[in-house]
Amino acid sequence: MGLDRTLLARWAPLPLRLIVGYGFLMHGLLKLGRGVDVFAAALAGLGIPEPHLMAWVTVIVELGGGMAVLAGAYLTWVSIPMIIVLLVAIFTVHLPFGFSSIKFLAVTAQGPQFGKPGIECDLLYLACIVTLLAAGPGPLALDRWRRRYAS
């Protein structure tokens, strides 16, 4: 009994949507929880112009994009600002720290200690978004429902 590759291919976008959507949503919620002003101060320290505005834009992209990807809604449109946020993160924050996102430094009494993350996770998010754009949102997606009933 072999695997039905057609069935697997049909469902393959779903786990990508779940991890990308959840990841973006959680990053946005964390920024809200800490306070957007804290994130704006970090952006100012990186030399990002209009850091307060850019902080809010990033939070809105992460929250809105995350929810949309989870729902499989408007993937083509929300992917553009999500990709921009990832590229800015790569070139302004993570690139100087290399590729690896996990840099084990030591184990202390407080637990394991890790260094600053590189570009690995950002590239994984980019690969997932590009794959979703190429393959479509898969089943259980509002985009599929909208297209079906718009015709």
N, C-alpha and C positions, 0 to 999 in steps of 0.2 A: 504494500500500500504506500504510494508515494504522496508527497505533499502537493496540494493543489496550488501551484505557483500563481495562478491568476487570482485566486482568493487572497493569498498572502500579499500580492502586489496591490490589490484593492485596499487592504487594510493597513498597509505599510505607512502611509502618512499619519495615521492616528497617533502612534507614540511620539512622532516628531512634533506634532501639534501640541500634545500634552506637555512635553518637556520644555519646548520653547515658550509656549503660552504661560505655563506655570512659572518658569524662570523669570521671564520679563515682569509678570505680575508681582512676584515676590520682591524683585529688586525695586520696583516702584513703591510697594508698600513699606519696605524697609527705609527708603528715603523719606517717605511721609512720616514714618514713625520716629525717626531721628530728628526730623525737622528739615524742611527744604532749605532753610537758611544755612544749616550745617553743610549740606551738599553744595550750596552756592559758594560758601567760603572755600571749600575744597577746589571748586572750579576756578575761583579767583586766584588761588595759589598756583594753579596750573597755567594761568595766563589766558584763560578762556574769556573772550569778550562778552560783555553783558552777562555776567555769571548768574545773576538772580533770574533773569529771563530764561537763560539756557537750562538752569536747574529745573524750572517749572516745565519747560518744553520736554526735557528728558523724562521727568516723572509722568507727564501726560502720555508720552510715547510708550513708556514702559507699562503703565496701567492700561491704557486703551489698546495698545498693540497686544499686550498679553491676553486681555479678555477676548479680543477679536480672534486671535490665533486659536485660543482654547475652543471658541465657538465655531471655528472654521468660517469666519465671516470677513469678507473684504480683504482677503489675504494679499492680493496684488497691491492694493493701496496702502495697507498698514506696513507691509514689508519694507517699503522705501524709507520711511523715517526710522524704522528699527535698524535697518542696515546702516544708515547714517550714524545713529547712536553707537553702534558697534565699531564702526570705523574710527570715529572720534576717540572712543575708549582705547582702541588699539594704538593709535598714533600719539595720543597725549598722555596715556597712563601706562599701559602694559608693555609696549615694545621695548623699552630700556631693560626690562627684566627677563628678556629672552622668550623662549617658547613655553616651557613647562608651567602649568598652573599650580603644581604641587612641588614646593621646594622644602623638603624636610630638613630642618636645621638641628634639632636636638629634642631630647625628652627631659623635661624639668619636673619639679614637684607639682607644678601647675598643669602638667600634661605635655603633649607634643607641641613643638613650636615650628612654625612654618614661615618661610620668607614670602616676599611679595610675588603675586602671580604674574605670569607672562601672558602671552596672547592665545594660548591653547583653547581656553573656554570660549573666547570671542570667535575664534575660527570655527569651532564646533557649532556655535549658534548660527554663524553665517552659512555654513554648509547645510544645516537643517533648513534654514529659510530658503536658500536657493533650491534645495530639493523639493520643498513644498511648492515653490513657484513652478518648478518643472513638472512635478507629478500631479499637482492639484491637491485639494484639501482632504481627499479621501471621504470615507463614509461618516455619517453623523455630523455633517458640516452644513452650516446655514447657507454657504455659497451654493452648494449642490441643490438645496431646497429652493433657494431664490431663483436659480436658473431654471429649474424644472417647472415652477409655477409662474414664472414670468413669461414663458412661451405660450 
